[in-house]
């Protein structure tokens, strides 16, 4: 059996609230995700008070395991 694939993404602090469903960024690996969070946090800190990034901080990393497909045993 193959190891499940791990998906990694960065999301804004408001992810899950109305209007923030598209505030996700898939990343290739954990290092890329970490750098993305560092960059976004920096933009939030140095941007003007009304800047987009400031209202979305703090950013966070999310991971999930994606497993293999299996046959469904129910009726079609």
C-alpha positions in Angstrom: 0.0 0.0 0.0 1.3 3.5 -0.9 1.7 6.2 1.7 -1.1 8.8 1.5 -0.2 12.1 -0.1 0.0 15.1 2.3 -1.5 18.3 1.0 -0.3 21.6 2.5 -1.8 25.0 2.3 -1.7 28.4 3.9 -4.9 30.1 5.0 -5.8 33.5 6.4 -6.9 34.1 10.0 -10.5 34.6 8.8 -10.7 31.4 6.7 -14.0 29.7 7.3 -15.9 33.0 7.7 -18.1 34.4 4.9 -16.1 35.9 2.1 -12.8 34.1 2.9 -13.3 30.7 1.3 -10.8 31.6 -1.5 -8.1 32.7 0.9 -6.1 29.5 0.6 -2.8 28.9 -1.1 -1.7 25.3 -1.9 2.0 24.8 -1.3 4.4 22.1 -2.6 6.0 21.4 0.7 6.3 22.6 4.3 9.3 24.8 3.6 7.4 26.7 0.9 4.4 27.0 3.3 6.6 28.4 6.1 8.1 30.9 3.8 4.7 32.0 2.5 3.5 32.6 6.1 6.6 34.6 7.0 6.2 36.7 3.8 2.5 37.3 4.4 3.0 38.2 8.1 5.8 40.6 7.1 3.5 42.3 4.6 0.8 42.6 7.3 3.3 44.2 9.7 4.8 46.8 7.4 1.7 47.6 5.2 -0.5 50.6 5.7 -3.3 50.1 8.3 -5.9 49.5 5.6 -3.7 47.0 3.6 -5.3 43.7 2.6 -2.7 41.6 4.4 -3.1 43.3 7.7 -6.8 42.4 8.0 -6.1 38.8 7.1 -3.3 38.1 9.6 -2.2 35.9 11.3 -1.8 33.3 8.5 -1.5 29.6 9.3 -0.5 26.4 7.8 -2.9 23.5 7.4 -2.1 19.9 6.3 -4.2 16.8 5.4 -3.6 13.3 4.3 -5.2 12.3 1.0 -5.6 8.5 0.8 -6.1 6.1 -2.1 -9.5 5.6 -3.7 -11.4 2.5 -2.6 -14.4 0.8 -4.2 -17.8 1.6 -2.7 -19.7 -1.5 -1.6 -23.2 0.0 -1.8 -25.8 0.0 -4.5 -25.3 2.2 -7.5 
